[in-house]
Amino acid sequence: MNLHEYQAKKLFADYGIQVPSARVASNAKEAKQAAKALGGDSWIVKAQVHAGGRGKAGGVKRVSSIAELSQVTEKMLGTQLVTPQTTADGLPVNKVLIESLSAIEAELYLGVLIDRSRNAIVFMASPMGGMDIEEVAASQPDQIFTVYVNQVVGLQAYQCRQIAFAMGLVGPQVKALTRTMNGLYRLFIEKDLSLIEINPLASTVQGELLALDAKINIDDNALYRQQALTELRDPSQEDEREYKAKQHELNYVTLNGDIGCMVNGAGLAMATMDLIKLHGGEPANFLDVGGGITRERVVEAFRLVISDSKVTAILVNIFGGIVRCDLIAEGIIQAMREMSLSMPVIVRLEGTNVEQGAALLNQSGLPVIIAQGLAEAATKVVKAARRLS
């Protein structure tokens, strides 16, 4: 789960990480009120979307008057912002952040994430902030500095100094970075985060460090114990089908193909998509219905798959270990009848009560094609999709 910049900066402030004075607005009137409350005669207007690269896409603007602020705000709100990190459709701008200007000496980069190869939290830093860190890593890898945190002893002061000296910080800036890194580490641990990025982290003329931007990702598996953060979720920034899937405990990811997939188990789902590709097809989605599937969840899974207008055929691939094949068959029959489904549905069942499941499908009178193996199922669904494409 991602947070908006203004939400992330609120968490930063709670953990002693300095951020610019700012206020969020949902319309031009609120933006004017925010600017007047902040004071000054110039501000930054930032579109609030779950994507980076906003500046290049026109989502970050400096304004020098209330009139200009109102005009820019009205132009941003209600639009779809397309950045290098969004789809071609972009993401809706429902809020903007009005931020005071800051006197900056240099722009740095600071990130916290999990290095799974080392089973450790890693701090990444660079003196070349304000630009895509991926470009820096590719073209100037010597400008990326890392320290790994031992889970037992936690972040150490000498590690903060290592990063500070590597980035050329001196005097009070070293203390400021130590304070910032300690705050980020506590935030990362206590809120079950998977990623924090500050780009840029600005060094100011007063010798302080200021988080001019903020990106936070939360581990979805820990949301059950982070209720306050769960309430910050913005469904408008997520794929509609993926969001609905979460409500029914289904694992769904939208893809670009035309063959809908419904599979139990992530590994089997990946293998199914690979076989579809091998036989010349393109999967429209990743959909893992899980091991504890019910008849009702099968119906919801079908609704998700056919809600994608690109889908021309569906492959159901179920291995009945925990779940019974006859229960899956009942769900398929119920879904097809409720939705008057006319597109080809290829079903491959294996495991517990497979004979009963196949019998139910054969006796249903519905246009279901039974496949005896995974390769046969992939071949049949690709042929069916090609005929209708």
C-alpha positions as a LaTeX table, in Angstrom:
\begin{tabular}{lrrr}
\hline
Residue & $x$ (\AA) & $y$ (\AA) & $z$ (\AA) \\
\hline
Met1 & 0.00 & 0.00 & 0.00 \\
Asn2 & 1.27 & 3.46 & $-0.93$ \\
Leu3 & 0.78 & 6.81 & 0.76 \\
His4 & 0.45 & 10.25 & $-0.74$ \\
Glu5 & 3.27 & 12.72 & $-0.19$ \\
Tyr6 & 1.27 & 14.79 & 2.29 \\
Gln7 & 0.42 & 11.66 & 4.31 \\
Ala8 & 4.05 & 10.50 & 4.31 \\
Lys9 & 5.28 & 13.92 & 5.43 \\
Lys10 & 2.84 & 13.86 & 8.35 \\
Leu11 & 4.48 & 10.60 & 9.47 \\
Phe12 & 7.93 & 12.14 & 8.95 \\
Ala13 & 7.03 & 15.04 & 11.21 \\
Asp14 & 5.76 & 12.62 & 13.87 \\
Tyr15 & 9.20 & 10.98 & 13.90 \\
Gly16 & 11.24 & 14.17 & 14.08 \\
Ile17 & 12.14 & 14.39 & 10.39 \\
Gln18 & 12.02 & 17.98 & 9.19 \\
Val19 & 9.61 & 18.81 & 6.36 \\
Pro20 & 8.63 & 22.14 & 4.76 \\
Ser21 & 5.54 & 23.96 & 5.98 \\
Ala22 & 2.65 & 22.81 & 3.79 \\
Arg23 & $-1.10$ & 22.32 & 3.59 \\
Val24 & $-3.25$ & 20.06 & 1.45 \\
Ala25 & $-6.14$ & 21.36 & $-0.66$ \\
Ser26 & $-8.99$ & 19.79 & $-2.63$ \\
Asn27 & $-10.08$ & 22.92 & $-4.52$ \\
Ala28 & $-8.86$ & 26.41 & $-5.45$ \\
Lys29 & $-10.54$ & 28.02 & $-2.43$ \\
Glu30 & $-8.73$ & 25.71 & $-0.01$ \\
Ala31 & $-5.48$ & 26.30 & $-1.91$ \\
Lys32 & $-5.82$ & 30.08 & $-1.44$ \\
Gln33 & $-6.53$ & 29.62 & 2.26 \\
Ala34 & $-3.51$ & 27.34 & 2.56 \\
Ala35 & $-1.20$ & 29.85 & 0.86 \\
Lys36 & $-2.40$ & 32.71 & 3.07 \\
Ala37 & $-1.92$ & 30.59 & 6.19 \\
Leu38 & 1.61 & 29.63 & 5.12 \\
Gly39 & 2.53 & 33.21 & 4.32 \\
Gly40 & 5.01 & 34.51 & 1.80 \\
Asp41 & 4.49 & 35.43 & $-1.84$ \\
Ser42 & 5.62 & 32.25 & $-3.62$ \\
Trp43 & 4.67 & 28.60 & $-3.17$ \\
Ile44 & 5.02 & 25.16 & $-4.72$ \\
Val45 & 1.86 & 23.38 & $-5.93$ \\
Lys46 & 2.23 & 19.59 & $-6.04$ \\
Ala47 & $-0.24$ & 17.13 & $-7.54$ \\
Gln48 & $-0.89$ & 14.28 & $-5.09$ \\
Val49 & $-0.67$ & 10.97 & $-6.95$ \\
His50 & 0.97 & 7.63 & $-6.19$ \\
Ala51 & 3.76 & 8.03 & $-8.75$ \\
Gly52 & 7.15 & 9.62 & $-9.15$ \\
Gly53 & 8.29 & 11.85 & $-11.98$ \\
Arg54 & 5.57 & 14.42 & $-11.31$ \\
Gly55 & 7.80 & 17.40 & $-12.03$ \\
Lys56 & 8.60 & 16.23 & $-15.56$ \\
Ala57 & 4.88 & 15.65 & $-16.18$ \\
Gly58 & 3.77 & 19.11 & $-15.04$ \\
Gly59 & 2.58 & 17.93 & $-11.64$ \\
Val60 & 4.87 & 20.26 & $-9.65$ \\
Lys61 & 4.66 & 24.01 & $-10.26$ \\
Arg62 & 6.14 & 27.10 & $-8.61$ \\
Val63 & 3.70 & 30.01 & $-8.39$ \\
Ser64 & 4.37 & 33.63 & $-7.46$ \\
Ser65 & 0.92 & 35.00 & $-6.70$ \\
Ile66 & $-2.45$ & 33.96 & $-5.29$ \\
Ala67 & $-4.00$ & 34.38 & $-8.73$ \\
Glu68 & $-1.42$ & 32.10 & $-10.33$ \\
Leu69 & $-1.80$ & 29.59 & $-7.50$ \\
Ser70 & $-5.56$ & 29.47 & $-8.05$ \\
Gln71 & $-5.12$ & 29.02 & $-11.79$ \\
Val72 & $-2.54$ & 26.22 & $-11.46$ \\
Thr73 & $-4.58$ & 24.43 & $-8.81$ \\
Glu74 & $-7.74$ & 24.48 & $-10.93$ \\
Lys75 & $-5.77$ & 23.21 & $-13.91$ \\
Met76 & $-4.30$ & 20.28 & $-11.94$ \\
Leu77 & $-7.34$ & 19.11 & $-10.01$ \\
Gly78 & $-9.62$ & 16.68 & $-11.77$ \\
Thr79 & $-7.04$ & 15.71 & $-14.38$ \\
Gln80 & $-5.23$ & 12.44 & $-15.01$ \\
Leu81 & $-1.50$ & 12.94 & $-14.45$ \\
Val82 & 0.65 & 10.76 & $-16.71$ \\
Thr83 & 4.24 & 10.24 & $-15.53$ \\
Pro84 & 6.97 & 7.72 & $-16.44$ \\
Gln85 & 5.72 & 5.63 & $-13.49$ \\
Thr86 & 2.02 & 5.47 & $-14.47$ \\
Thr87 & 0.11 & 3.78 & $-17.26$ \\
Ala88 & $-0.90$ & 5.72 & $-20.35$ \\
Asp89 & $-4.17$ & 6.55 & $-18.59$ \\
Gly90 & $-2.37$ & 8.25 & $-15.70$ \\
Leu91 & $-3.68$ & 8.75 & $-12.17$ \\
Pro92 & $-6.41$ & 11.12 & $-10.97$ \\
Val93 & $-5.38$ & 14.31 & $-9.17$ \\
Asn94 & $-7.90$ & 14.84 & $-6.36$ \\
Lys95 & $-5.69$ & 16.85 & $-4.00$ \\
Val96 & $-2.74$ & 19.21 & $-4.24$ \\
Leu97 & $-0.11$ & 20.10 & $-1.66$ \\
Ile98 & 0.64 & 23.79 & $-1.20$ \\
Glu99 & 4.18 & 24.10 & 0.14 \\
Ser100 & 6.38 & 26.98 & 1.28 \\
Leu101 & 9.63 & 27.63 & $-0.58$ \\
Ser102 & 12.89 & 26.54 & 1.06 \\
Ala103 & 16.38 & 28.03 & 0.80 \\
Ile104 & 18.38 & 25.09 & $-0.58$ \\
Glu105 & 22.13 & 24.58 & $-0.88$ \\
Ala106 & 22.15 & 21.03 & $-2.30$ \\
Glu107 & 19.79 & 18.18 & $-3.16$ \\
Leu108 & 20.55 & 14.70 & $-1.80$ \\
Tyr109 & 18.89 & 11.29 & $-1.98$ \\
Leu110 & 18.08 & 9.04 & 0.99 \\
Gly111 & 16.13 & 5.79 & 0.93 \\
Val112 & 15.35 & 2.86 & 3.23 \\
Leu113 & 14.32 & $-0.55$ & 1.97 \\
Ile114 & 14.69 & $-4.27$ & 2.58 \\
Asp115 & 17.51 & $-6.20$ & 0.93 \\
Arg116 & 16.04 & $-9.70$ & 0.88 \\
Ser117 & 19.29 & $-11.25$ & $-0.31$ \\
Arg118 & 20.89 & $-10.16$ & 2.97 \\
Asn119 & 17.75 & $-10.30$ & 5.15 \\
Ala120 & 18.52 & $-6.77$ & 6.28 \\
Ile121 & 17.26 & $-3.22$ & 6.14 \\
Val122 & 19.51 & $-1.09$ & 3.96 \\
Phe123 & 19.98 & 2.67 & 3.79 \\
Met124 & 20.82 & 3.99 & 0.32 \\
Ala125 & 22.11 & 7.51 & $-0.17$ \\
Ser126 & 23.55 & 9.70 & $-2.87$ \\
Pro127 & 24.79 & 13.30 & $-3.14$ \\
Met128 & 23.02 & 13.39 & $-6.52$ \\
Gly129 & 19.43 & 13.87 & $-5.40$ \\
Gly130 & 16.67 & 15.57 & $-7.34$ \\
Met131 & 16.94 & 13.20 & $-10.30$ \\
Asp132 & 16.01 & 9.59 & $-11.04$ \\
Ile133 & 18.11 & 7.48 & $-8.70$ \\
Glu134 & 17.96 & 4.64 & $-11.25$ \\
Glu135 & 19.83 & 6.82 & $-13.73$ \\
Val136 & 22.48 & 7.65 & $-11.13$ \\
Ala137 & 22.90 & 3.96 & $-10.25$ \\
Ala138 & 23.29 & 3.06 & $-13.93$ \\
Ser139 & 25.61 & 5.87 & $-15.02$ \\
Gln140 & 27.50 & 6.71 & $-11.81$ \\
Pro141 & 27.29 & 3.75 & $-9.43$ \\
Asp142 & 30.14 & 5.16 & $-7.37$ \\
Gln143 & 27.74 & 7.89 & $-6.25$ \\
Ile144 & 25.43 & 5.38 & $-4.50$ \\
Phe145 & 26.35 & 4.63 & $-0.87$ \\
Thr146 & 24.80 & 1.92 & 1.30 \\
Val147 & 24.86 & 0.69 & 4.89 \\
Tyr148 & 23.19 & $-2.47$ & 6.16 \\
Val149 & 21.51 & $-2.50$ & 9.56 \\
Asn150 & 22.06 & $-5.42$ & 11.90 \\
Gln151 & 18.63 & $-6.47$ & 13.18 \\
Val152 & 19.95 & $-7.16$ & 16.68 \\
Val153 & 21.80 & $-3.91$ & 17.42 \\
Gly154 & 19.86 & $-1.59$ & 15.09 \\
Leu155 & 21.13 & 1.48 & 13.26 \\
Gln156 & 24.44 & 2.70 & 14.67 \\
Ala157 & 25.72 & 6.28 & 14.91 \\
Tyr158 & 28.90 & 5.43 & 13.00 \\
Gln159 & 26.78 & 4.22 & 10.07 \\
Cys160 & 25.01 & 7.57 & 9.94 \\
Arg161 & 28.39 & 9.32 & 9.94 \\
Gln162 & 29.58 & 7.05 & 7.13 \\
Ile163 & 26.66 & 8.14 & 4.95 \\
Ala164 & 27.06 & 11.80 & 5.96 \\
Phe165 & 30.76 & 11.92 & 5.09 \\
Ala166 & 30.18 & 10.03 & 1.83 \\
Met167 & 27.69 & 12.70 & 0.78 \\
Gly168 & 30.03 & 15.52 & 1.73 \\
Leu169 & 28.09 & 16.75 & 4.77 \\
Val170 & 29.93 & 18.58 & 7.55 \\
Gly171 & 29.28 & 20.14 & 10.94 \\
Pro172 & 25.62 & 20.43 & 11.98 \\
Gln173 & 24.51 & 18.63 & 8.81 \\
Val174 & 26.09 & 15.41 & 10.10 \\
Lys175 & 23.99 & 15.65 & 13.27 \\
Ala176 & 20.92 & 16.48 & 11.16 \\
Leu177 & 21.43 & 13.39 & 9.00 \\
Thr178 & 21.94 & 11.20 & 12.07 \\
Arg179 & 18.66 & 12.49 & 13.50 \\
Thr180 & 16.90 & 11.95 & 10.17 \\
Met181 & 18.22 & 8.41 & 9.69 \\
Asn182 & 17.28 & 7.41 & 13.24 \\
Gly183 & 13.78 & 8.77 & 12.71 \\
Leu184 & 13.44 & 6.92 & 9.42 \\
Tyr185 & 14.64 & 3.67 & 10.98 \\
Arg186 & 12.11 & 3.87 & 13.82 \\
Leu187 & 9.35 & 4.77 & 11.37 \\
Phe188 & 10.30 & 1.87 & 9.10 \\
Ile189 & 10.22 & $-0.68$ & 11.92 \\
Glu190 & 7.22 & 0.58 & 13.88 \\
Lys191 & 4.93 & 1.08 & 10.88 \\
Asp192 & 5.90 & $-2.12$ & 9.00 \\
Leu193 & 7.14 & $-0.29$ & 5.93 \\
Ser194 & 8.76 & $-1.81$ & 2.86 \\
Leu195 & 10.16 & 1.39 & 1.33 \\
Ile196 & 10.92 & 5.00 & 2.21 \\
Glu197 & 12.36 & 7.48 & $-0.27$ \\
Ile198 & 13.28 & 11.12 & 0.16 \\
Asn199 & 14.24 & 12.65 & $-3.16$ \\
Pro200 & 15.36 & 15.28 & $-2.74$ \\
Leu201 & 16.57 & 15.55 & 0.81 \\
Ala202 & 17.68 & 19.18 & 0.80 \\
Ser203 & 20.51 & 20.69 & 2.79 \\
Thr204 & 19.52 & 24.22 & 3.72 \\
Val205 & 21.57 & 27.37 & 4.23 \\
Gln206 & 20.84 & 27.05 & 7.96 \\
Gly207 & 22.67 & 23.69 & 8.05 \\
Glu208 & 19.50 & 21.61 & 8.38 \\
Leu209 & 18.17 & 18.76 & 6.25 \\
Leu210 & 14.66 & 19.03 & 4.86 \\
Ala211 & 12.57 & 16.30 & 3.23 \\
Leu212 & 11.26 & 18.07 & 0.14 \\
Asp213 & 9.55 & 14.93 & $-1.10$ \\
Ala214 & 8.35 & 11.76 & 0.60 \\
Lys215 & 7.46 & 8.30 & $-0.64$ \\
Ile216 & 6.28 & 5.51 & 1.64 \\
Asn217 & 5.23 & 1.94 & 0.83 \\
Ile218 & 3.63 & $-0.21$ & 3.54 \\
Asp219 & 3.86 & $-4.00$ & 3.68 \\
Asp220 & 0.34 & $-5.20$ & 2.81 \\
Asn221 & 0.86 & $-8.31$ & 4.96 \\
Ala222 & 1.16 & $-6.12$ & 8.07 \\
Leu223 & $-1.87$ & $-3.88$ & 7.48 \\
Tyr224 & $-3.95$ & $-5.92$ & 9.93 \\
Arg225 & $-1.90$ & $-4.37$ & 12.75 \\
Gln226 & $-1.61$ & $-0.90$ & 11.19 \\
Gln227 & $-5.25$ & 0.16 & 11.22 \\
Ala228 & $-4.46$ & 3.88 & 11.32 \\
Leu229 & $-2.40$ & 3.55 & 8.15 \\
Thr230 & $-5.01$ & 1.35 & 6.46 \\
Glu231 & $-7.49$ & 4.21 & 6.78 \\
Leu232 & $-5.15$ & 6.38 & 4.68 \\
Arg233 & $-5.61$ & 4.16 & 1.62 \\
Asp234 & $-6.77$ & 6.01 & $-1.51$ \\
Pro235 & $-8.61$ & 3.56 & $-3.81$ \\
Ser236 & $-8.70$ & 6.15 & $-6.62$ \\
Gln237 & $-4.94$ & 5.64 & $-7.05$ \\
Glu238 & $-5.25$ & 1.87 & $-7.50$ \\
Asp239 & $-6.45$ & $-0.33$ & $-10.32$ \\
Glu240 & $-10.19$ & $-0.74$ & $-9.72$ \\
Arg241 & $-10.16$ & $-4.50$ & $-10.27$ \\
Glu242 & $-7.13$ & $-4.99$ & $-8.02$ \\
Tyr243 & $-8.80$ & $-2.98$ & $-5.27$ \\
Lys244 & $-12.02$ & $-5.01$ & $-5.53$ \\
Ala245 & $-9.98$ & $-8.21$ & $-5.43$ \\
Lys246 & $-8.45$ & $-7.19$ & $-2.11$ \\
Gln247 & $-11.94$ & $-6.78$ & $-0.65$ \\
His248 & $-12.63$ & $-10.46$ & $-1.41$ \\
Glu249 & $-9.16$ & $-11.71$ & $-0.37$ \\
Leu250 & $-8.21$ & $-12.46$ & $-3.98$ \\
Asn251 & $-4.75$ & $-11.78$ & $-5.40$ \\
Tyr252 & $-5.28$ & $-10.02$ & $-8.73$ \\
Val253 & $-2.91$ & $-8.10$ & $-11.00$ \\
Thr254 & $-4.03$ & $-6.53$ & $-14.29$ \\
Leu255 & $-1.97$ & $-7.42$ & $-17.37$ \\
Asn256 & $-2.25$ & $-6.49$ & $-21.05$ \\
Gly257 & $-3.43$ & $-9.69$ & $-22.73$ \\
Asp258 & $-6.83$ & $-11.11$ & $-23.68$ \\
Ile259 & $-6.88$ & $-14.48$ & $-21.86$ \\
Gly260 & $-8.40$ & $-14.32$ & $-18.39$ \\
Cys261 & $-6.82$ & $-16.62$ & $-15.80$ \\
Met262 & $-8.28$ & $-18.03$ & $-12.59$ \\
Val263 & $-5.87$ & $-20.27$ & $-10.69$ \\
Asn264 & $-5.32$ & $-21.40$ & $-7.11$ \\
Gly265 & $-1.78$ & $-20.88$ & $-5.86$ \\
Ala266 & 0.72 & $-18.22$ & $-6.91$ \\
Gly267 & 3.22 & $-20.72$ & $-8.30$ \\
Leu268 & 0.61 & $-22.49$ & $-10.39$ \\
Ala269 & $-0.70$ & $-19.12$ & $-11.58$ \\
Met270 & 2.78 & $-18.14$ & $-12.77$ \\
Ala271 & 3.25 & $-21.49$ & $-14.50$ \\
Thr272 & $-0.16$ & $-21.09$ & $-16.17$ \\
Met273 & 0.75 & $-17.68$ & $-17.54$ \\
Asp274 & 4.09 & $-19.03$ & $-18.78$ \\
Leu275 & 2.34 & $-21.82$ & $-20.70$ \\
Ile276 & $-0.15$ & $-19.39$ & $-22.22$ \\
Lys277 & 2.79 & $-17.31$ & $-23.45$ \\
Leu278 & 4.59 & $-20.44$ & $-24.66$ \\
His279 & 1.60 & $-21.34$ & $-26.85$ \\
Gly280 & 1.39 & $-17.86$ & $-28.34$ \\
Gly281 & $-1.22$ & $-16.25$ & $-26.09$ \\
Glu282 & $-1.19$ & $-13.28$ & $-23.74$ \\
Pro283 & $-2.62$ & $-13.46$ & $-20.20$ \\
Ala284 & $-4.96$ & $-10.64$ & $-19.22$ \\
Asn285 & $-4.35$ & $-11.01$ & $-15.52$ \\
Phe286 & $-2.70$ & $-12.82$ & $-12.65$ \\
Leu287 & $-5.43$ & $-14.18$ & $-10.38$ \\
Asp288 & $-4.68$ & $-16.43$ & $-7.43$ \\
Val289 & $-7.92$ & $-17.41$ & $-5.68$ \\
Gly290 & $-6.01$ & $-19.05$ & $-2.81$ \\
Gly291 & $-6.43$ & $-22.34$ & $-1.01$ \\
Gly292 & $-9.43$ & $-21.43$ & 1.14 \\
Ile293 & $-11.67$ & $-20.58$ & $-1.79$ \\
Thr294 & $-15.46$ & $-20.77$ & $-1.51$ \\
Arg295 & $-18.20$ & $-20.95$ & $-4.13$ \\
Glu296 & $-18.91$ & $-17.26$ & $-3.57$ \\
Arg297 & $-15.28$ & $-16.26$ & $-4.13$ \\
Val298 & $-15.25$ & $-18.21$ & $-7.39$ \\
Val299 & $-18.19$ & $-16.09$ & $-8.53$ \\
Glu300 & $-16.39$ & $-12.88$ & $-7.51$ \\
Ala301 & $-13.25$ & $-14.06$ & $-9.30$ \\
Phe302 & $-15.24$ & $-14.54$ & $-12.50$ \\
Arg303 & $-16.72$ & $-11.06$ & $-12.14$ \\
Leu304 & $-13.22$ & $-9.62$ & $-11.86$ \\
Val305 & $-11.94$ & $-11.47$ & $-14.91$ \\
Ile306 & $-14.82$ & $-10.54$ & $-17.23$ \\
Ser307 & $-14.84$ & $-6.92$ & $-16.04$ \\
Asp308 & $-11.76$ & $-6.52$ & $-18.25$ \\
Ser309 & $-13.14$ & $-5.68$ & $-21.69$ \\
Lys310 & $-10.02$ & $-7.14$ & $-23.36$ \\
Val311 & $-10.78$ & $-10.68$ & $-22.19$ \\
Thr312 & $-12.02$ & $-13.00$ & $-24.97$ \\
Ala313 & $-11.48$ & $-16.40$ & $-23.28$ \\
Ile314 & $-10.98$ & $-17.69$ & $-19.74$ \\
Leu315 & $-8.74$ & $-20.44$ & $-18.42$ \\
Val316 & $-9.61$ & $-21.96$ & $-15.03$ \\
Asn317 & $-6.75$ & $-24.06$ & $-13.67$ \\
Ile318 & $-7.38$ & $-25.61$ & $-10.27$ \\
Phe319 & $-5.38$ & $-28.15$ & $-8.30$ \\
Gly320 & $-7.71$ & $-29.54$ & $-5.66$ \\
Gly321 & $-5.58$ & $-30.09$ & $-2.61$ \\
Ile322 & $-7.11$ & $-28.04$ & 0.18 \\
Val323 & $-10.05$ & $-27.04$ & $-2.00$ \\
Arg324 & $-12.40$ & $-29.61$ & $-3.60$ \\
Cys325 & $-12.81$ & $-29.67$ & $-7.38$ \\
Asp326 & $-16.58$ & $-30.22$ & $-7.14$ \\
Leu327 & $-16.90$ & $-27.00$ & $-5.09$ \\
Ile328 & $-14.96$ & $-25.13$ & $-7.77$ \\
Ala329 & $-17.20$ & $-26.62$ & $-10.45$ \\
Glu330 & $-20.30$ & $-25.45$ & $-8.58$ \\
Gly331 & $-18.86$ & $-21.94$ & $-8.39$ \\
Ile332 & $-18.05$ & $-21.92$ & $-12.12$ \\
Ile333 & $-21.59$ & $-23.05$ & $-12.98$ \\
Gln334 & $-23.15$ & $-20.47$ & $-10.68$ \\
Ala335 & $-20.98$ & $-17.67$ & $-12.09$ \\
Met336 & $-21.64$ & $-18.54$ & $-15.73$ \\
Arg337 & $-25.38$ & $-18.74$ & $-15.18$ \\
Glu338 & $-25.59$ & $-15.52$ & $-13.17$ \\
Met339 & $-23.56$ & $-13.61$ & $-15.74$ \\
Ser340 & $-24.95$ & $-15.30$ & $-18.87$ \\
Leu341 & $-21.34$ & $-15.85$ & $-19.84$ \\
Ser342 & $-20.93$ & $-16.61$ & $-23.53$ \\
Met343 & $-17.14$ & $-16.42$ & $-23.98$ \\
Pro344 & $-15.16$ & $-19.71$ & $-24.07$ \\
Val345 & $-14.24$ & $-21.11$ & $-20.64$ \\
Ile346 & $-11.56$ & $-23.80$ & $-20.57$ \\
Val347 & $-11.35$ & $-25.70$ & $-17.28$ \\
Arg348 & $-8.57$ & $-27.93$ & $-16.06$ \\
Leu349 & $-9.24$ & $-29.64$ & $-12.72$ \\
Glu350 & $-6.94$ & $-31.99$ & $-10.85$ \\
Gly351 & $-7.00$ & $-33.41$ & $-7.34$ \\
Thr352 & $-9.69$ & $-33.96$ & $-4.72$ \\
Asn353 & $-13.11$ & $-34.91$ & $-6.17$ \\
Val354 & $-11.95$ & $-34.21$ & $-9.72$ \\
Glu355 & $-14.39$ & $-36.78$ & $-11.20$ \\
Gln356 & $-17.36$ & $-35.21$ & $-9.42$ \\
Gly357 & $-16.28$ & $-31.73$ & $-10.55$ \\
Ala358 & $-15.92$ & $-32.80$ & $-14.18$ \\
Ala359 & $-19.31$ & $-34.53$ & $-14.06$ \\
Leu360 & $-21.00$ & $-31.38$ & $-12.75$ \\
Leu361 & $-19.51$ & $-29.31$ & $-15.56$ \\
Asn362 & $-20.38$ & $-31.87$ & $-18.25$ \\
Gln363 & $-23.98$ & $-32.08$ & $-17.05$ \\
Ser364 & $-24.46$ & $-28.32$ & $-16.69$ \\
Gly365 & $-25.28$ & $-27.70$ & $-20.34$ \\
Leu366 & $-22.91$ & $-24.73$ & $-20.31$ \\
Pro367 & $-20.24$ & $-24.09$ & $-22.99$ \\
Val368 & $-17.37$ & $-25.31$ & $-20.83$ \\
Ile369 & $-14.38$ & $-27.00$ & $-22.45$ \\
Ile370 & $-12.71$ & $-29.60$ & $-20.22$ \\
Ala371 & $-8.96$ & $-30.04$ & $-20.55$ \\
Gln372 & $-7.11$ & $-33.10$ & $-19.23$ \\
Gly373 & $-3.75$ & $-31.44$ & $-18.64$ \\
Leu374 & $-2.19$ & $-28.01$ & $-18.26$ \\
Ala375 & $-0.56$ & $-28.00$ & $-21.71$ \\
Glu376 & $-3.83$ & $-29.02$ & $-23.34$ \\
Ala377 & $-5.68$ & $-26.32$ & $-21.41$ \\
Ala378 & $-3.21$ & $-23.64$ & $-22.55$ \\
Thr379 & $-3.44$ & $-24.80$ & $-26.16$ \\
Lys380 & $-7.24$ & $-24.76$ & $-26.15$ \\
Val381 & $-7.60$ & $-21.35$ & $-24.52$ \\
Val382 & $-5.11$ & $-19.75$ & $-26.93$ \\
Lys383 & $-7.00$ & $-21.21$ & $-29.92$ \\
Ala384 & $-10.32$ & $-19.99$ & $-28.49$ \\
Ala385 & $-8.97$ & $-16.49$ & $-27.91$ \\
Arg386 & $-7.50$ & $-16.30$ & $-31.42$ \\
Arg387 & $-10.84$ & $-17.20$ & $-33.01$ \\
Leu388 & $-12.52$ & $-14.30$ & $-31.21$ \\
Ser389 & $-9.76$ & $-11.70$ & $-31.44$ \\
\hline
\end{tabular}
